[in-house]
Amino acid sequence: MSRRSRISRAPRTAARIAVLTLTASALATGPAIAAGTTAGATAGTDGGAKPTVVLVHGAFADASGWSGVVERLQHHGYKVVAPANPLRSLSGDSTYIASVLKSIEGPIVLAGHSYGGAVITEAAAGNPNVKALVYVSAFMPDKGETLGALSAKFTGSELQPALKPVPYTDGTTTGQDLYIRDDKFHSVFGADLARAETKVMAVEQRPIAAACFEEKATKAAWRSIPSWFVVSKHDKAIAPDLERFEARRAKSHTVELNSSHVSMMSHPDVVTRLIREAATATAGDRRAELARTGAQAQALVGVGGLAGAALLAGTALVMTGRRHSRD
C-alpha cells in the first residue's frame, strides 16, 4: 500500500471511530434515563400515588368492624391501617391517633366511624399528609363543642336510655364506662345486621369512658381538609339529622344510606367507594408525581437531542474524511 493511500485513509478511520464512540455514548446514556422515567411513571401511577387509608373505629366496637372495608380497599391496592382507639378521653384518644398518623409516610385518607369521627377531627389537625377526612355515621364536632351537647341538638337517637354505666378504675384514675345493654344492642347499634352477629358484638363490645362525651373539642380539621360523609338514615345511635347538620356545615361530599349505625358493616361496598372517591379527588401527590415524570421525559428529549447532535457531528467528520481522501 502506498504512503498516499495510508494518509488518505487515516482521516476516514478517525471519523468512523468518532461516530462509533459518540453514538455508543449517547445510546448508553439514553436507555439509563429512559429506564428512570419508566420507573418514575410506574411509581406514580401504581404504588406511589395511592394514599394510606387509616380507619378509626368508634365506641362499643373495635377495628374488626372495618373488616369488610379493609378487604375491599386491599383488593384495590391500598395500604390500610386500622388502629385501636383507646376510648378513654377525646384529647387522649386524638393525641394517640395523631401519633399513629405521624408514623405513616406519604398521603393519608383518614376515616372515622361514630365517636371515631370526633377523634379524627382533632387528630388530623396540623398534619399536612392528611388529604381527606371521611365520616361514617359519625360525630363531627367544631372547636368548643362537646359530643353530649351535639347529641342534644336533634331527636332520633335512642342511645342514651340504652346505656349501662359501670364504674371503673385503672389504678390511677376512676370514672364511668358506658356499655350498650345487651337487649338494646341490636336495635340501637346494628339493626340491619343478623341478630346472631349483634348478639356476639354485644358481648365483645368495648366500653367508652363517659368523660369522652363531656370534653370540649379543641380542633376542627374539617375546616381546612376536604371531607366526605356517610349519613345513615336509620341510625339510632347518632340522630340522622345531626349527621346531616354536620355534613352541611362542613360542606362535605355526602351520601345517604338506608342503614343502621354500622353502615361500614352493612354497606361495605358503598363506604369503600366513598373512601376511594376521597382518595382520588385529593390525589395532589399523584399530580405532583406525574409532573415530575413529565420533567424526566423532557430531560430524555434533551438527551435525544444530544444523541442527534453526536450523530451529526460524526457525519460531519465522515464528510471531512471523504474530502481529505479525495484531495
Secondary structure as the mmCIF struct_conf table of DSSP 4:
data_model
#
loop_
_struct_conf.conf_type_id
_struct_conf.id
_struct_conf.beg_label_comp_id
_struct_conf.beg_label_asym_id
_struct_conf.beg_label_seq_id
_struct_conf.end_label_comp_id
_struct_conf.end_label_asym_id
_struct_conf.end_label_seq_id
HELX_RH_AL_P HELX_RH_AL_P1 ARG A 3 THR A 45
TURN_TY1_P TURN_TY1_P1 ASP A 46 ALA A 49
BEND BEND1 LYS A 50 LYS A 50
HELX_LH_PP_P HELX_LH_PP_P1 PRO A 51 PRO A 51
STRN STRN1 THR A 52 VAL A 56
TURN_TY1_P TURN_TY1_P2 ALA A 59 PHE A 60
HELX_RH_3T_P HELX_RH_3T_P1 ALA A 63 TRP A 66
HELX_RH_AL_P HELX_RH_AL_P2 SER A 67 HIS A 75
TURN_TY1_P TURN_TY1_P3 HIS A 76 GLY A 77
STRN STRN2 LYS A 79 VAL A 81
HELX_LH_PP_P HELX_LH_PP_P2 PRO A 83 ASN A 85
BEND BEND2 ARG A 88 ARG A 88
HELX_RH_AL_P HELX_RH_AL_P3 LEU A 90 LYS A 102
TURN_TY1_P TURN_TY1_P4 SER A 103 SER A 103
BEND BEND3 ILE A 104 ILE A 104
BEND BEND4 GLY A 106 GLY A 106
STRN STRN3 ILE A 108 HIS A 113
TURN_TY1_P TURN_TY1_P5 SER A 114 SER A 114
HELX_RH_AL_P HELX_RH_AL_P4 TYR A 115 ALA A 123
TURN_TY1_P TURN_TY1_P6 ALA A 124 GLY A 126
TURN_TY1_P TURN_TY1_P7 PRO A 128 ASN A 129
STRN STRN4 VAL A 130 VAL A 136
BEND BEND5 SER A 137 SER A 137
HELX_LH_PP_P HELX_LH_PP_P3 PRO A 141 ASP A 142
TURN_TY1_P TURN_TY1_P8 LYS A 143 GLY A 144
HELX_RH_AL_P HELX_RH_AL_P5 LEU A 147 ALA A 152
TURN_TY1_P TURN_TY1_P9 LYS A 153 LYS A 153
BEND BEND6 PHE A 154 THR A 155
HELX_RH_AL_P HELX_RH_AL_P6 LEU A 159 ALA A 162
STRN STRN5 LEU A 163 THR A 169
BEND BEND7 GLY A 171 THR A 172
STRN STRN6 THR A 174 ILE A 180
HELX_RH_AL_P HELX_RH_AL_P7 ASP A 182 PHE A 189
TURN_TY1_P TURN_TY1_P10 ALA A 191 ASP A 192
BEND BEND8 LEU A 193 LEU A 193
HELX_RH_AL_P HELX_RH_AL_P8 ARG A 195 GLU A 204
HELX_LH_PP_P HELX_LH_PP_P4 GLN A 205 PRO A 207
STRN STRN7 ILE A 208 ALA A 209
HELX_RH_3T_P HELX_RH_3T_P2 ALA A 210 PHE A 213
TURN_TY1_P TURN_TY1_P11 GLU A 214 GLU A 214
BEND BEND9 GLU A 215 GLU A 215
HELX_LH_PP_P HELX_LH_PP_P5 LYS A 216 ALA A 217
HELX_RH_3T_P HELX_RH_3T_P3 ALA A 221 ARG A 223
TURN_TY1_P TURN_TY1_P12 SER A 224 SER A 224
BEND BEND10 ILE A 225 ILE A 225
STRN STRN8 SER A 227 SER A 232
TURN_TY1_P TURN_TY1_P13 LYS A 233 HIS A 234
BEND BEND11 LYS A 236 ILE A 238
HELX_RH_AL_P HELX_RH_AL_P9 PRO A 240 ARG A 249
TURN_TY1_P TURN_TY1_P14 ALA A 250 LYS A 251
STRN STRN9 HIS A 253 LEU A 257
BEND BEND12 ASN A 258 ASN A 258
BEND BEND13 HIS A 261 HIS A 261
HELX_RH_AL_P HELX_RH_AL_P10 SER A 263 SER A 266
HELX_RH_AL_P HELX_RH_AL_P11 PRO A 268 ALA A 281
TURN_TY1_P TURN_TY1_P15 THR A 282 THR A 282
HELX_RH_AL_P HELX_RH_AL_P12 GLY A 284 ARG A 326
#
